[in-house]
Amino acid sequence: MSVNLSIKNVPDEVARGLRNRAAYNQRSLQQELLEILKQAVKDQGEITIDGLLAVAQRKKPALDEAASKVLAAHDAEQERIAQRFQDLLGRPDEEAS
C-alpha cells in the first residue's frame, strides 16, 4: 500500500538543489525524493520496547548538565532561605528590650 506525503514550505534553494540532483541522476523529482527516502530508512530495524528503553537510558550530557545547574540553583536558594530563617530566629526579640 502506498502513502502520499507532502512537504510544505520547502526553501527555494532546497527545492532547486533537489531538482538539480534529480536532473543529474536522470530522474524525475518524484523519483529522486523517493530514492532519498529509501536511503534514509535503509537498514533501519524495527522499533522495540527494549530498543526504546536503551535509548532512554543512555547518558545525555546536555540534559545532565542542565539538571545539575537546576539542582545547584535550587540548593543555593534553599541555603539562602535557611540562612534567612536562622537570621530571623537569631535576632533578639525587639519587644522584650
LINNORJO-V375790 format. One record per residue. N is the residue number from 1. PHI is phi in radians with two decimals (none if undefined). BURIAL is + if it has 24 or more other C-alpha atoms within 12 Angstrom, else -. Layout:
n:N phi:PHI burial:BURIAL
n:N phi:PHI burial:BURIAL
This chain:
n:1 phi:none burial:-
n:2 phi:-1.67 burial:-
n:3 phi:-2.25 burial:-
n:4 phi:-1.59 burial:-
n:5 phi:-2.02 burial:-
n:6 phi:-2.39 burial:-
n:7 phi:-2.05 burial:-
n:8 phi:-1.80 burial:-
n:9 phi:1.02 burial:-
n:10 phi:-1.30 burial:-
n:11 phi:-1.03 burial:-
n:12 phi:-0.93 burial:-
n:13 phi:-1.17 burial:-
n:14 phi:-1.24 burial:-
n:15 phi:-1.05 burial:-
n:16 phi:-1.10 burial:-
n:17 phi:-1.09 burial:-
n:18 phi:-1.15 burial:+
n:19 phi:-1.11 burial:-
n:20 phi:-1.12 burial:-
n:21 phi:-1.09 burial:-
n:22 phi:-1.08 burial:-
n:23 phi:-1.09 burial:-
n:24 phi:-1.04 burial:-
n:25 phi:-1.52 burial:-
n:26 phi:0.96 burial:-
n:27 phi:-2.25 burial:-
n:28 phi:-1.29 burial:-
n:29 phi:-1.04 burial:-
n:30 phi:-1.02 burial:-
n:31 phi:-1.12 burial:-
n:32 phi:-1.14 burial:-
n:33 phi:-1.09 burial:+
n:34 phi:-1.12 burial:-
n:35 phi:-1.11 burial:-
n:36 phi:-1.06 burial:-
n:37 phi:-1.14 burial:-
n:38 phi:-1.06 burial:-
n:39 phi:-1.12 burial:-
n:40 phi:-1.14 burial:-
n:41 phi:-1.82 burial:-
n:42 phi:-1.06 burial:-
n:43 phi:1.15 burial:-
n:44 phi:-1.50 burial:-
n:45 phi:-1.40 burial:-
n:46 phi:-1.21 burial:-
n:47 phi:-1.46 burial:-
n:48 phi:-2.14 burial:-
n:49 phi:-1.06 burial:-
n:50 phi:-1.09 burial:-
n:51 phi:-1.13 burial:-
n:52 phi:-1.11 burial:-
n:53 phi:-1.13 burial:-
n:54 phi:-1.10 burial:-
n:55 phi:-1.12 burial:-
n:56 phi:-1.15 burial:-
n:57 phi:-1.53 burial:-
n:58 phi:-1.09 burial:-
n:59 phi:-1.12 burial:-
n:60 phi:-2.16 burial:-
n:61 phi:-0.93 burial:-
n:62 phi:-1.11 burial:-
n:63 phi:-1.18 burial:-
n:64 phi:-1.07 burial:-
n:65 phi:-1.13 burial:-
n:66 phi:-1.10 burial:-
n:67 phi:-1.11 burial:-
n:68 phi:-1.09 burial:-
n:69 phi:-1.14 burial:-
n:70 phi:-1.12 burial:-
n:71 phi:-1.13 burial:-
n:72 phi:-1.10 burial:-
n:73 phi:-1.13 burial:-
n:74 phi:-1.11 burial:-
n:75 phi:-1.08 burial:-
n:76 phi:-1.09 burial:-
n:77 phi:-1.14 burial:-
n:78 phi:-1.11 burial:-
n:79 phi:-1.12 burial:-
n:80 phi:-1.09 burial:-
n:81 phi:-1.13 burial:-
n:82 phi:-1.10 burial:-
n:83 phi:-1.12 burial:-
n:84 phi:-1.09 burial:-
n:85 phi:-1.08 burial:-
n:86 phi:-1.10 burial:-
n:87 phi:-1.06 burial:-
n:88 phi:-1.17 burial:-
n:89 phi:-1.23 burial:-
n:90 phi:-1.38 burial:-
n:91 phi:-1.23 burial:-
n:92 phi:-1.17 burial:-
n:93 phi:-1.18 burial:-
n:94 phi:-1.12 burial:-
n:95 phi:-1.32 burial:-
n:96 phi:-1.31 burial:-
n:97 phi:-1.23 burial:-
